[in-house]
Structure formats: structure tokens, C-alpha cells
């Protein structure tokens, strides 16, 4: 499972990078919003320091944009278009599932229904360039220092904690009552599925 190749990268490294980008994205966005709000702000859906939209976004960009890695103008344009499209997709999905979008660009110039804005779209292009010129090299080097057996334990533990955290927050967000018995049952089901994958 861990050495299964996906677009030139093994699953083990993709999983580690996904976790790293989810944590980095959460940290950067929470720091920025804390500065804007002048108080500590957790920008993740979960209670923990994990924002998977950044994991999907950066790992997805890394896999899909590889052919443009050295063509900075094209990489920038692809980053703008795909980042904006991804943000729109997530906003539509959130609106359907939760009835609201968890960001608001209405105070930004050139915004579309408060879910897209020119400032954000421009930033996606620079993020794409930053990913290939610096960030991926840093993340790849840092994660390579982790022994593989430790890395696998870290990935599994992070996945279980994230799923439990997400389940609880989703239950709360949807207004469904839950009990500790239900949480234990969910935990047991996750453990059983997890054991089958190992």
C-alpha cells in the first residue's frame, strides 16, 4: 500500500505531504485571520491544527502542475484558474451540505457573491509558483528526515485523530445529538476499517 505509485510519487510520501500541507495551511490562515480579527482565530473546521483543503490543494497542484514547474507564467495562470475553480467548488459543496460558506469576501473589491474575489485568485497563482520554487523542496526535505516506520505510525495516528475530530465537528455542525457511546461505536468502526487497510 505505502509504495503504491501515484503520478510518479509513492503513497507514503503523498500522505506525509498531505498532512504537512494541511498543518501549514491551517497555521498560515489562522495566523492571518488572527491578525485581521485582532484575536486568536482557528480557521480549521476541526478543533485540531489541520485544514485538509490545503492538503488537497497543494498535493493536487504538485501532482497536476508538474509539467509547468519551470514555466512560471503558465504555472501562474494555471494556479489562478485552478485555485479559483477549486475555491468555487468547495463553496458550492459547503453551501449544499452546511447551508453556508465559512469565508466571506463581500468586503473585498471585485468579489463574486462573497465566495470568490480577485485578490484571492491572484494569490493562488503566486502560491503555485511558491510551491514549486521553495515550499515543496522544504516539505520534501523535512519529511525525508522521518524514518519510514515512524512516518507510517504518524500517518495512521493523524488519520484516526482527524477522522474522530471531523466526525464530532460534523455532527455538531449538522445539529445532530451524539453520545459518548455513539463516538465509541464510530471509533470502533474506523479502527476495524483501518485494520483491514493495514
GUKOLZA-545489 format. One line per 5 residues: number of its first residue (from 1); their letters; for each residue y, z, x of N, C-alpha, C. Coordinates in Angstrom, 2 decimals. Each point is the difference from the previous one (the first is absolute). Layout:
N
NUM	A	Y Z X Y Z X Y Z X; ...
end
This chain:
198
1	XXXXX	-1.21 0.00 0.83 1.21 0.00 -0.83 1.26 0.00 0.86; 0.05 0.89 1.01 1.22 0.17 0.80 0.31 -1.19 0.88; -1.05 -0.77 0.40 0.25 -1.15 0.87 0.07 -1.31 -0.77; 0.04 0.07 -1.33 0.15 -1.21 -0.81 1.35 -0.64 0.27; -0.01 -1.29 0.29 1.23 -0.70 0.38 0.74 -0.53 -1.23
6	XXXXX	1.30 0.19 -0.01 0.87 -0.50 -1.06 1.18 -0.70 0.66; 0.01 -1.32 -0.09 1.08 -0.83 0.56 0.28 0.34 1.47; -1.07 0.18 0.76 0.14 0.22 1.44 0.09 1.44 0.45; 0.00 0.95 -0.94 0.09 1.42 0.34 -1.17 0.74 -0.65; -0.51 1.03 0.69 -1.11 0.76 -0.60 0.54 1.02 -1.00
11	XXXXX	-0.86 0.35 -0.95 0.40 0.88 -1.10 0.46 1.36 0.50; -0.62 0.50 1.05 0.38 1.31 0.56 1.47 0.02 0.38; 0.47 -1.00 0.74 1.39 -0.02 0.43 0.95 -0.27 -1.17; -0.41 -0.85 -0.92 0.83 -0.27 -1.17 0.21 1.29 -0.80; -1.07 0.78 -0.17 0.10 1.27 -0.74 0.93 0.97 0.71
16	XXXXX	-0.12 0.11 1.32 0.89 0.89 0.76 1.45 -0.45 -0.11; 0.22 -1.31 0.12 1.37 -0.53 -0.10 0.57 0.23 -1.39; -0.84 -0.17 -1.02 0.45 0.22 -1.38 0.50 1.44 -0.16; -0.75 0.95 0.51 0.41 1.41 -0.09 1.29 0.22 0.78; 0.07 -0.55 1.21 1.20 0.17 0.84 1.24 -0.55 -0.69
21	XXXXX	-0.09 -1.20 -0.55 1.16 -0.61 -0.66 0.36 0.73 -1.30; -0.99 0.53 -0.69 0.27 0.76 -1.22 0.79 1.28 0.32; -0.35 0.63 1.11 0.70 1.22 0.42 1.38 -0.33 0.56; 0.08 -1.04 0.85 1.29 -0.40 0.56 0.97 -0.41 -1.11; -0.48 -0.81 -0.95 0.84 -0.44 -1.11 0.50 1.16 -0.83
26	XXXXX	-0.90 0.95 -0.29 0.40 1.19 -0.74 1.08 0.78 0.76; -0.19 0.16 1.30 0.95 0.76 0.81 1.37 -0.66 0.04; 0.03 -1.30 0.23 1.28 -0.71 0.08 0.73 0.00 -1.33; -0.74 -0.29 -1.08 0.67 -0.06 -1.31 0.44 1.38 -0.47; -0.82 1.01 0.24 0.37 1.36 -0.39 1.21 0.48 0.79
31	XXXXX	0.06 -0.34 1.30 1.15 0.38 0.83 1.26 -0.70 -0.49; -0.12 -1.29 -0.30 1.16 -0.77 -0.47 0.51 0.55 -1.34; -0.92 0.24 -0.94 0.39 0.50 -1.32 0.51 1.43 0.08; -0.54 0.80 0.91 0.50 1.37 0.19 1.45 -0.05 0.48; 0.28 -0.94 0.89 1.37 -0.18 0.51 0.93 -0.46 -1.13
36	XXXXX	-0.47 -0.97 -0.81 0.81 -0.51 -1.12 0.25 1.08 -1.05; -1.03 0.78 -0.31 0.10 1.03 -1.05 0.56 1.32 0.52; 0.11 0.10 1.34 0.48 1.24 0.64 -0.89 1.20 -0.34; -1.28 -0.28 -0.21 -1.01 1.06 -0.19 -1.37 -0.61 0.30; -0.97 0.85 0.32 -1.34 -0.49 0.32 -0.59 -0.74 -1.20
41	XXXXX	-0.47 -1.22 0.25 -0.53 -0.84 -1.08 -1.34 -0.58 0.43; -1.03 0.24 -0.80 -1.32 -0.59 0.26 -0.08 -1.31 -0.76; -0.08 -1.12 0.73 0.00 -1.30 -0.66 -1.40 -0.48 -0.36; -1.02 0.74 0.37 -1.35 -0.41 -0.35 -0.38 0.44 -1.40; -0.94 -0.71 -0.59 -0.55 0.40 -1.30 -0.82 1.26 0.16
46	XXXXX	-0.74 0.07 1.11 -0.82 1.18 0.30 0.86 1.14 0.52; -0.57 1.19 0.00 0.67 1.15 0.62 -0.07 -0.11 1.51; -1.09 -0.57 0.50 -0.18 -0.12 1.44 0.85 -1.11 0.59; 0.10 -0.02 1.35 0.85 -0.98 0.70 -0.67 -1.36 0.12; -0.11 -0.71 -1.13 -0.78 -1.23 -0.02 0.58 -0.94 -1.05
51	XXXXX	0.42 -1.18 0.41 0.56 -0.98 -0.93 -0.75 -1.33 0.20; -1.09 -0.21 -0.74 -0.88 -1.14 0.27 0.64 -1.37 -0.19; 1.11 -0.07 -0.72 0.66 -1.30 -0.15 0.40 -0.55 1.37; 0.37 0.90 0.92 0.33 -0.44 1.36 -1.25 -0.39 0.77; -1.10 0.72 -0.24 -1.26 -0.37 0.63 -0.43 -1.40 -0.41
56	XXXXX	0.02 -0.27 -1.31 -0.35 -1.33 -0.49 0.98 -1.05 0.51; 1.29 0.34 -0.06 1.03 -0.97 0.38 -0.08 -0.40 1.46; -0.05 0.99 0.90 0.01 -0.30 1.43 -1.32 -0.59 0.48; -1.13 0.56 -0.46 -1.29 -0.56 0.41 -0.16 -1.40 -0.59; 0.41 -0.18 -1.25 -0.06 -1.33 -0.61 0.84 -1.00 0.77
61	XXXXX	1.21 0.40 0.38 0.88 -0.87 0.78 -0.62 -0.32 1.36; -0.58 1.00 0.62 -0.63 -0.19 1.31 -1.11 -1.05 -0.08; -0.82 0.08 -1.04 -1.10 -0.94 -0.14 0.47 -1.41 -0.40; 0.95 -0.05 -0.93 0.41 -1.29 -0.56 1.04 -0.74 0.83; 0.86 0.74 0.71 1.11 -0.63 0.71 -0.31 -0.30 1.46
66	XXXXX	-1.22 0.26 0.43 -0.37 -0.22 1.40 0.36 -1.40 0.51; -0.19 -1.06 -0.81 0.36 -1.35 0.50 1.49 -0.17 0.30; 0.86 0.86 -0.57 1.44 -0.11 0.21 0.54 1.03 0.99; -0.89 0.72 0.68 0.40 1.14 0.83 1.06 -0.35 1.04; -0.04 -1.20 0.56 0.96 -0.39 1.05 1.12 -0.91 -0.53
71	XXXXX	-0.01 -0.27 -1.29 1.03 -0.87 -0.60 0.92 0.87 -0.85; 0.98 0.60 0.64 0.76 1.08 -0.62 0.78 -0.41 -1.26; 0.55 -1.20 -0.02 0.75 -0.44 -1.18 -0.95 -0.14 -1.19; -1.13 -0.66 0.24 -1.00 -0.17 -1.06 -0.59 1.35 -0.40; -0.25 0.86 0.98 -0.54 1.34 -0.28 0.98 0.78 -0.86
76	XXXXX	1.29 -0.11 0.31 1.02 0.70 -0.79 -0.01 -0.49 -1.45; -0.01 -1.32 -0.19 0.04 -0.58 -1.35 -1.26 0.38 -0.80; -1.14 -0.05 0.65 -1.26 0.38 -0.66 0.05 1.48 -0.38; 0.56 0.81 0.89 0.15 1.43 -0.29 0.89 0.27 -1.20; 1.11 -0.72 -0.09 0.93 0.15 -1.13 -0.69 -0.35 -1.32
81	XXXXX	-0.63 -1.17 -0.03 -0.61 -0.49 -1.24 -1.19 0.87 -0.42; -0.91 0.25 0.94 -1.21 0.75 -0.36 0.32 1.47 -0.30; 0.93 0.59 0.75 0.39 1.39 -0.25 0.63 0.17 -1.36; 0.87 -0.94 -0.36 0.65 0.05 -1.32 -1.02 -0.20 -1.12; -0.92 -0.95 0.21 -1.04 -0.26 -1.00 -0.90 1.22 -0.17
86	XXXXX	-0.35 0.65 1.10 -0.85 1.19 -0.04 0.70 1.14 -0.73; 1.29 0.18 0.28 0.78 1.05 -0.66 0.07 -0.26 -1.51; 0.17 -1.26 -0.38 0.03 -0.37 -1.42 -1.35 0.28 -0.66; -1.08 -0.38 0.68 -1.35 0.22 -0.54 -0.25 1.49 -0.23; 0.34 0.82 0.99 -0.21 1.45 -0.12 0.84 0.57 -1.14
91	XXXXX	1.24 -0.47 -0.14 0.88 0.48 -1.07 -0.57 -0.35 -1.38; -0.50 -1.22 -0.16 -0.59 -0.41 -1.29 -1.24 0.84 -0.30; -0.83 0.23 1.01 -1.21 0.81 -0.16 0.36 1.43 -0.40; 0.98 0.59 0.67 0.42 1.37 -0.30 0.57 0.10 -1.41; 0.74 -1.01 -0.39 0.60 0.00 -1.35 -1.10 0.00 -1.06
96	XXXXX	-1.06 -0.77 0.24 -1.10 -0.07 -0.97 -0.82 1.28 -0.03; -0.24 0.58 1.19 -0.86 1.18 0.08 0.76 1.28 -0.37; 1.20 0.16 0.57 0.74 1.26 -0.17 1.20 -0.09 -0.93; 0.37 -1.22 -0.37 1.15 -0.17 -0.89 1.33 0.07 0.71; -0.02 0.11 1.34 1.24 0.06 0.77 -0.25 -0.42 1.43
101	XXXXX	1.07 -0.33 0.69 -0.06 -0.37 1.42 0.65 1.13 0.78; -0.61 0.37 1.12 0.45 1.18 0.73 1.07 -0.28 1.04; 0.73 -1.07 -0.16 1.20 -0.23 0.81 1.02 -0.71 -0.90; 1.24 0.04 0.42 1.07 -0.54 -0.83 1.07 -0.62 0.88; 0.13 -1.33 -0.08 1.00 -0.72 0.79 1.24 -0.37 -0.82
106	XXXXX	0.16 0.62 -1.16 1.12 -0.39 -0.87 1.36 0.19 0.65; 0.08 0.93 0.95 1.29 0.22 0.68 0.19 -0.93 1.19; -0.99 -0.83 0.29 0.09 -0.94 1.13 0.54 -1.35 -0.50; 0.81 -0.67 0.83 0.48 -1.33 -0.40 -1.15 -1.02 0.00; 0.13 -1.01 -0.86 -0.98 -1.08 -0.10 -1.40 0.53 -0.27
111	XXXXX	-0.11 0.87 -1.02 -1.32 0.52 -0.36 -0.53 -0.70 -1.24; -1.31 0.06 -0.16 -0.65 -0.58 -1.17 -0.68 1.12 -0.77; 0.57 0.35 -1.14 -0.54 1.03 -0.89 -0.27 1.33 0.71; 0.68 0.24 1.10 -0.15 1.25 0.72 -1.27 0.12 0.82; -0.85 -1.05 -0.03 -1.27 0.09 0.73 -0.02 -0.86 1.27
116	XXXXX	0.92 -0.93 0.11 0.14 -0.81 1.21 1.48 -0.02 0.37; 0.28 -0.13 1.28 1.39 -0.16 0.41 0.05 -0.79 1.31; 1.15 -0.63 0.24 0.16 -0.84 1.18 -0.17 0.81 1.29; 0.55 1.21 0.01 -0.10 0.85 1.19 -1.45 0.26 0.38; -0.81 0.31 -0.99 -1.42 0.28 0.24 -0.73 -1.26 0.48
121	XXXXX	0.29 -1.13 -0.63 -0.65 -1.25 0.37 0.32 -0.39 1.44; 1.27 0.16 0.39 0.40 -0.29 1.38 -0.77 0.91 0.97; -0.14 1.27 -0.39 -0.70 0.97 0.86 -1.46 -0.39 0.21; -0.67 -0.55 -1.03 -1.42 -0.36 0.15 -0.19 -0.99 1.15; 0.93 -0.93 0.16 -0.10 -0.97 1.09 0.08 0.66 1.37
126	XXXXX	0.93 0.94 0.14 0.13 0.72 1.27 -1.23 0.89 0.25; -0.55 0.58 -1.07 -1.22 0.80 0.14 -1.14 -0.85 0.57; -0.10 -1.25 -0.49 -1.07 -0.89 0.47 0.13 -0.26 1.50; 1.22 -0.26 0.45 0.23 -0.24 1.43 -0.28 1.27 0.80; 0.50 1.13 -0.48 -0.21 1.29 0.67 -1.49 0.33 0.11
131	XXXXX	-0.76 -0.36 -1.04 -1.45 0.26 0.00 -0.67 -0.69 1.17; 0.31 -1.28 0.20 -0.70 -0.78 1.03 0.58 0.20 1.40; 1.28 0.34 0.10 0.60 0.15 1.34 -0.19 1.40 0.59; -0.14 1.01 -0.86 -0.09 1.36 0.53 -1.03 0.89 -0.72; 0.14 0.11 -1.33 -0.73 1.03 -0.73 -1.52 -0.11 0.14
136	XXXXX	-0.54 -1.21 -0.16 -1.46 -0.14 0.08 -0.52 0.33 1.40; 0.77 -0.35 1.03 -0.41 0.34 1.37 -0.08 1.52 0.17; 1.01 0.69 -0.56 0.02 1.47 0.08 -1.16 0.61 -0.77; -0.21 -0.44 -1.24 -1.07 0.55 -0.85 -1.36 -0.32 0.60; -0.17 -1.22 0.47 -1.28 -0.40 0.59 -0.32 0.83 1.25
141	XXXXX	1.01 0.18 0.86 -0.21 0.79 1.22 -0.32 1.46 -0.33; 0.77 0.57 -0.93 -0.18 1.41 -0.36 -1.38 0.25 -0.61; -0.41 -0.86 -0.94 -1.31 0.19 -0.64 -1.16 -0.28 0.95; 0.23 -0.82 1.03 -1.06 -0.29 0.97 -0.33 1.22 0.86; 0.90 0.97 0.03 -0.23 1.22 0.78 -0.97 0.96 -0.70
146	XXXXX	-0.25 -0.26 -1.30 -0.90 0.87 -0.77 -1.44 -0.44 0.22; -0.88 0.89 0.45 -1.42 -0.38 0.13 -0.54 -0.45 -1.36; -0.86 -1.01 0.01 -0.43 -0.61 -1.26 -0.69 1.00 -0.92; -0.83 0.90 0.53 -0.68 0.96 -0.87 1.00 0.94 -0.67; 1.05 0.36 0.72 1.06 0.84 -0.57 0.79 -0.81 -1.03
151	XXXXX	0.27 -1.26 0.33 0.74 -0.88 -0.91 -0.71 -0.18 -1.33; -1.32 -0.16 0.04 -0.78 -0.18 -1.24 0.08 1.26 -0.86; -0.12 1.16 0.62 0.12 1.26 -0.75 1.40 0.12 -0.60; 1.01 -0.37 0.78 1.39 0.05 -0.47 0.21 -0.93 -1.20; -0.53 -1.21 0.07 0.14 -0.97 -1.10 -0.67 0.54 -1.26
156	XXXXX	-1.23 0.50 0.13 -0.74 0.52 -1.16 0.71 1.20 -0.62; 0.45 0.92 0.85 0.68 1.20 -0.50 1.30 -0.37 -0.70; 0.77 -0.89 0.62 1.27 -0.44 -0.60 -0.24 -0.68 -1.34; -1.05 -0.82 -0.08 -0.31 -0.71 -1.24 -0.33 0.98 -1.13; -0.82 1.01 0.30 -0.37 0.98 -1.02 1.21 0.80 -0.47
161	XXXXX	0.82 0.46 0.96 1.20 0.77 -0.35 0.95 -0.85 -0.83; 0.19 -1.26 0.42 0.92 -0.88 -0.74 -0.48 -0.23 -1.43; -1.29 -0.30 -0.17 -0.53 -0.28 -1.34 0.14 1.22 -0.91; -0.31 1.18 0.53 0.15 1.22 -0.80 1.46 0.23 -0.38; 0.89 -0.13 0.97 1.43 0.17 -0.24 0.49 -1.02 -1.02
166	XXXXX	-0.39 -1.25 0.19 0.42 -1.07 -0.91 -0.51 0.24 -1.41; -1.25 0.44 -0.11 -0.60 0.26 -1.32 0.78 1.07 -0.75; 0.32 1.07 0.70 0.76 1.09 -0.62 1.39 -0.48 -0.41; 0.69 -0.72 0.89 1.36 -0.46 -0.32 -0.01 -1.03 -1.12; -1.00 -0.88 0.00 -0.11 -1.00 -1.06 -0.25 0.67 -1.34
171	XXXXX	-0.87 1.00 0.00 -0.29 0.74 -1.22 1.28 0.65 -0.54; 0.76 0.59 0.90 1.26 0.62 -0.41 0.99 -1.04 -0.51; 0.09 -1.12 0.71 0.95 -1.03 -0.37 -0.31 -0.61 -1.37; -1.26 -0.10 -0.32 -0.39 -0.56 -1.29 -0.01 1.05 -1.12; 0.32 1.24 0.36 0.10 1.06 -1.00 -1.34 0.48 -0.52
176	XXXXX	-1.06 -0.17 0.79 -1.34 0.41 -0.43 -0.29 1.39 0.56; -0.48 0.91 -0.84 -0.36 1.32 0.48 -1.30 -0.07 0.78; -0.04 0.78 1.04 -1.22 0.05 0.79 -0.29 1.44 0.37; -1.24 0.26 0.30 -0.42 1.34 0.38 -0.63 -0.05 1.38; -0.19 1.15 0.60 -0.64 0.05 1.30 -1.43 -0.54 -0.06
181	XXXXX	-0.65 0.17 -1.15 -1.35 -0.54 -0.17 0.03 -1.52 0.09; 0.99 -0.61 -0.64 0.11 -1.46 0.05 0.30 -0.47 1.42; 0.86 0.72 0.71 0.32 -0.36 1.38 -1.24 0.09 0.87; -0.81 1.07 -0.21 -1.24 0.15 0.77 -0.97 -1.14 -0.30; -0.07 -0.42 -1.27 -0.88 -1.11 -0.38 0.46 -1.29 0.66
186	XXXXX	1.31 -0.23 0.01 0.55 -1.19 0.64 -0.32 0.02 1.49; 0.20 1.18 0.61 -0.27 0.16 1.43 -1.47 -0.30 0.31; -0.90 0.48 -0.85 -1.43 -0.22 0.20 -0.35 -1.48 -0.12; 0.61 -0.69 -0.99 -0.25 -1.44 -0.15 0.50 -0.78 1.21; 1.16 0.37 0.49 0.55 -0.66 1.19 -0.90 0.22 1.20
191	XXXXX	-0.49 1.24 0.15 -0.88 0.32 1.12 -1.29 -0.82 -0.08; -0.56 -0.15 -1.21 -1.23 -0.76 -0.16 0.22 -1.48 0.37; 1.13 -0.56 -0.45 0.29 -1.40 0.34 0.26 -0.16 1.48; 0.68 0.98 0.55 0.32 0.00 1.42 -1.27 0.06 0.83; -0.96 0.84 -0.40 -1.27 0.12 0.71 -0.80 -1.29 -0.04
196	XXX	0.11 -0.71 -1.14 -0.73 -1.28 -0.13 0.60 -1.06 0.94; 1.34 0.07 0.23 0.66 -0.97 0.87 -0.28 0.27 1.48; -0.28 1.26 0.32 -0.18 0.38 1.42 -1.30 -0.53 0.56
end
